[in-house]
Amino acid sequence: MLRHVLTLGIFLALVSTPLGSARLSAQPKTLADYDLKALAIVVNRDSSDITVIDPATDTIIKRIPLGEYTNAHMAMLNHDGKKLIISATGRDRFLVVDLVTGQVEHTIVTGKAPEHFDATPDGRRAFVGNMEDSTVSVIDVHEGRELQRITGFFEPHGFSVLPDGSKVYVSSLGAHEVAVLDTTSGRMLKRLAIGDVGRVAARDPQRYLSSIKGIVNPTLTKDGAFAYAADSDAGVVAIIDTRTDKIVKTLKIGEQPWRAYNSPDGRWMLVPNNGDSTVSVIDTTSQKIVAQLTAGTEMTGINFAMGGSKAYVISRGDSTVYVFDMKTFGLVTRLKIGTNLALETAATTADGTKIYLASSTNDSVYAIDARTDQVKQIADVGRYPWGVSILAAASPNYCH
């Protein structure tokens, strides 16, 4: 009996202390308790859902179902971090999801096979490329409706809205041009021809005239003053002055360039060239190529970390990430992630210390610690993780 009384007394003393109170009052966290802008959002194409990872613990904290056969292509948090906007390629829809509740608030009909998009800085409008009918859907995100559907494109793939929200630049995979749209009216302001593809094709008609490999994405400089558009067939990068919408310079780079990636400090544009496994480094001040790095095959993206002092080049063909020092342009290390893994795209945390990389063939995300270059696998995130995004990212990546 005395033992029971002592046990009860110890228990009462424990719960009366601050520590005991903390233990009793602790509740499981909801997403509302997190900094939503810092969370890593993973798009799982084949399981038609979204996985949310907490970068502080590298743990999965939520799975959000999007509906059967949604097959989402990319997702991004809206400007305030409260809404997820998602292209549902499999259902020809665009989704607006409340991140905290996990509920789909709006399901909007688009053209066929919507894939890539960008939104205005106020989060009001999104411009979505419908790959199979070559149209662009203009979406009112708040009201959840399509405002208009613009024609005249050729597999519209890449979108970049100016920081002031006035214009959006659209590149096409099926054409050698960048289109400029007024974001308010949707009016086509200009079409800019990129590269002299006819001259290139004349040297190898079998290769270049069988199918067009145009421009993946028009990448803006940090201040929005210029857009860099790499043409895969022509092997050039065109630099567009966004004030005048004129091409001010065209640089010959490597074979079959993918797209440009800008460093957090705005000093560099890096372009992976999948035809010769090199990466062209462009100084954005002089607008000249200052280095040519040797990397891997089938590169899908480049992420910067540690304040832009390191660049991580993702090679799907090698299942490897190549790490470069951006002060010396020397190779720091090769991170062999696995064997026969399809590495997709990644996102960098806001503090620049971690990179989250999607690996579609083994349903995993790999967390790379940029301070040590140690790699940790986060398994079972969903079927066929296709891309990762972080709103407050130090070097935001674009889906592929």
N, C-alpha and C positions, 0 to 999 in steps of 0.2 A: 504493500500500500504506500509506504514511504517513497519507494522508488517511483511510483506513478505520480505522486505529488511533486517530487523533485523534477520529473520530466515535464509536467505541466508548467511548473514555475519557470524552468529554463525556456520553454516555448513562449510563455507570456513575456518574459524579459526580452527575448529575441525580437518578437514582433513589435514591441514598444520602442525599439531602437530605430534610428533612421535607416540602418542597413536592412532590418527586417521589414520596415515599411516599403522600402524600395523593392524588395523581393516580392512582396504581396501585391504591390500596385503595378508592377511591370506588365505591360500589355504587348502582344505581338504588333510589330510595326505594320502600317499600311503604306501605300505609295505616297500618301499625303505627308508622311513624316520625312520623306527624302527630298533632297534637292533634285527636282525632276530634270533640270537642265544638265545635270552631271551624270545621269544614268545612261548606260549603254543599251541601245535598242537593237535587237537582232531580228532580222526578217527571215523566217523559215518558209521557203517557197513551197515545199511538198507537203508539209503538215498544215499549211494555211493558217499560221499563227505568228504571234510576236512574242519574243522572250525578252525580259527586262533583267539586266545584270547590274548589281551594285558594285562599282569599281573599288569601294573601300574594303570589301570582303571577298570579291570575285565569286559571289554566290548569285544564283538565280532567285529572284524575289517575286517574279510574277510571270505567268503565261497568259496571253490574251488571244482567245480564238477569234478568227475573222470570218468564219463561215466556210462551208464545204466548197472545194474547188476554187478558192479565192486565188491561190498561187501568187501571192504578193511579190512584186518585183523590188520595190524600195519603200522605205518609210522614213519620215523625219518628224521631229517635234516642231510644232509651230513656234513662233517667235517668243511666246511667253512660257513655253514648256508645258502647257496644260493639255494640248490636243496633239494627237498623232495624226498625220495625214499620210495616206497610203495608196499606192497604185495597185489595184486588184486586177492583175493582168488576165487571170483565168476567167473572170466574169465580166470583163469590159466595164469595170466600175472604179470609182474613186471613193475612198472611205475617209470619214472623219471620226476619230475614236477619242473618247475621254480617257486619258491615261490613268487617272486615279481609279475610276470605277471599272474601267475595262470594257465599257459599253460602246458599241458602234452607234454614233449619234446620227450620222448621215451616210446614205448609200446613194451615190450619184452616177447616173448613166453617162458613159463617155463614148468615144469611138472605139475601134477594135484594137485590143491588146495595148492598153496604156502601160507605159513603163516608167520613163524618167520625168522629173518635174522640178520646178523651183517655185518658191512663194515670194510675194512682196514682203518687204521688211515689217510691215504692220500686220502681216499674217492674214490679210483679207482675201487676197486672190492667189490662186495657184494656176500655173500653166503646165499642162500635161501633154506629153507626146504620145499619140496613138499610132503605134508602129505599123499596123497592118492596113490601115486605110489612110495613112499619111496626113492626118489632121492633128490640130492642137485644140484641146478643150480648155476653155477659160472657166475656172471654178470659183464661185463665191463660197469661201470656206465657212463663213459665219452662217450664211443662210442655207448652205448645203444644196446648191443647185448649179447646173451648168449655165453660164451666162451666154456663151456662144461657142461655136465650133469653127475653127479657121482652117481653110483649105490652102493648097498651094505648096505643100511641103513634100519631101521625099524621105520617108522614114525619119521623122523628127526624133532626135535622140538626146541631145544635150541642151540644158537650159541654164541661163545665168541672168538673174535680175540685178540691175544696178543698185548700189546702196541707197540711192534716193528713191528707188521704186518707180522711176519714170519709164524705163525701157527694159525689155527682156531680149536677150540674144539667144537664138535657136540654131543649133547645128543639125545637119541631116547626115545619116549614114549613107543614104542613097543619092547624095549630091555633093558637089564640091563648092558649097556655099554656106554662109551664115546669114540668117534672116534677122532683121531688127523689128520688133513689135512695140507699139505704144501700149503700155500696160493698162491704161484707162479705157481706151476705145478698142483695143485689139487690132488696130490698123497696122498693116505692113508698111513700115517706113522705108526700108531699104533691103536689098539683097546684095550681098558682097561675095563675089567670086573668089575662091581661094585656090592658088596654084595654077600652073599651066600643065594640066593633066594630059592634054593632047600631045604635047611634046614628049612627056614621059612615056605615054602609051605607045608612041610610034617606035620606041626602042624595043618594046616587048608586048606586042598586041595580044598574044595569047593570055598573058597574065593580067593585063590592066583593063582589057575590054570585055572580059568574061563576066565580071561582076564589079560593081563600084564599091569601093571602101572609102567612104568620105570622112566626115569629121565627127569624132566622138563627143566632144564637149568644148564650148567656148569658155575658157577660164579667165576670170577677171583678176586684175591686180588688186591688192588690198584696198586701195583708194577708189577702185572702179574706173580709173582713168583709161585703162587699156584692157582689151580682151585678147587672149592668145588662143588661136585656133589651129590645131595641127591636122593636116590632111594626110591620111594614111597612104593613098595612092601617089600623091605628088612628093611625099617626103619632105614637106616644108611646114613651117609655122608662120602663120600670118599674124601680125600685130595690128590690132584695130584700135584707132583712137575713138573712144566712145563719145567724145564731145562732137566730133564731126562725122563719125561713122565712115571713116575712110581708112583704108589699109596704108599704114605709114611705113611698114617694113615687112619683108618676107625673108625668113632665114632658112637656108638649106640645112637640114639636120640628118638624122639617120634614116634607115629603111623602115617603112611601115610604122610611123610614130603612132602612139596610142592617144594620149592627151596630155595637157600641161597640168602640173600641180604646183601651187604657190606656197612658199615658205611662210611661217607665222610672222616674220618680220618684214615680209614683202620684198626681200632682196633678191630672191631666186625664183625662177620657174624651171622645174625639172620635167623633162619629157622622155618617157621610156620609148625606145624604138624596138619593136618586136621583130623586125626583119633582120637585125644584126646584133641583138642582145646588148645594146648600149643605152645609156641615159645621157641626154644632152642637158647641160647646165647653162641656163641663160641668165645673165645679169640684167635685171629689170631696169636699172638706171641707164646703162649704156646700150641696152637691147642687143647685146652681142653674146655669142656662145663662148664661154670661158673654160669649159671642160667637157670631156666626153668620158663617161664612166663605163666600165664593163660590168654587166650584171647578168641576169638569167634569161630564160626563155618564157614566152607567153606571160609577160608582166601584166598584172591586173590593177596595180595601184602603187602609189608612193605616199607614205606618211612621214611627218616630221615629229621629232620629240626633243625634249630637253632644250626648250626655247629655240628650236630650229637648228641646233648645233649638230643634230644627227638626222639622217634620212634613212627610212626603211623602205626598200624596194621589194615588192611582193612578186615572186615568180611562181606562177601556177605550174609551169612546165617542170620546174626543178623541185617543187614542194619546199622551197627555201625562201628565206627573207635575207636580202643583202643589206648590210648596214654600212653607211658611209659617214665619214666625218665631214661636215659641211664647211669647216675651216681650211682643211687641207685637201679635200676631195679624195682622201684615201679610204680604202676599204677597211673597216674596223673588224668585221667578222661576218661569217655566213651562219645563219641560224637554220639548220636543217630541221624543219618541223616534222617531217615524216617521209614515208615512201608512197608514191602514187596518190598523194592528197591533192584535191582541187582547192587551192587557196584562193579565196575570193577577194573581198575588200575589207578594209579595217577602219577604225576610228581611234583618234588620240584623245586622252583625257584632257580636261581644261588646264591642269597643271603641267602637262607635257611629260609626265613620268611613266605613263602606261599606254600600250597600244592593244586594242582588241581586234583580233583577226578571225574572220569566219572561214571555216573549212567545211565545204559542203559534203564531201564524200564520206566523212566519218561523224557527221552531226555534232561538230564541236566548235567551240571558240577558243582561241589561244590568247592568253594574256601575256604580253611581253613587257617585262620591267625594263624600261629604257636606261635606268641607272646601272643595272648589272647585266642586261641582255639575257637574263634568265627567263625561261618560258614555262608557263603552267597551262595545262589543258583543263578546260571546263567542258565536260562531256555531256551528252544527251540534252543539248539545248533545244532540239527540235529537228525535224527532218529537212535536210538540205538547207542549212543556214546560208543565205545568199549575200548578206551584207550587214554592216554594223554602222550605226550613226550615234553621235553624241552632240547635242545642241551646243553645249559650251565648249566644243572641241577646240584645241589649240591649232590643229591643222585639219579642218573638216575634209573628209573624203566624199567622193560622189560614187553612187552605185555604178555598176558596169553594164 
